[in-house]
């Protein structure tokens, strides 16, 4: 489920906020700037998409 939320956020948002665990604090803010941005489906084809995905996933450091 988390993977789907990350891809949706990248394809639809201009900014993504990663929060820490409890107590919740802002861990990092990503400004999303996709080249040739248009629709959410087309945005997933942008060359920056996998870069944002990897950066956000590493920042979350999700261990289940």
C-alpha positions, 0 to 999 in steps of 0.5 A: 500500500505504501508503494502505491501512495508514493507513486500517487504522491509523485505523480499528482503533487508539487510537494511531498512531506515525509514525516518521522515516526512518533512523535511525528516531526517533518523529516524532509520536504521534497519539491516535485518538479517533473519535466513535461508534467501533464496528467498523473499517468503521463507524469509517471513516464517523466525521467525524474519520476524514478529518482524521486521514488528512490529518494522518498523511499530511502527517506522513509526507511520503511521496515514493515 
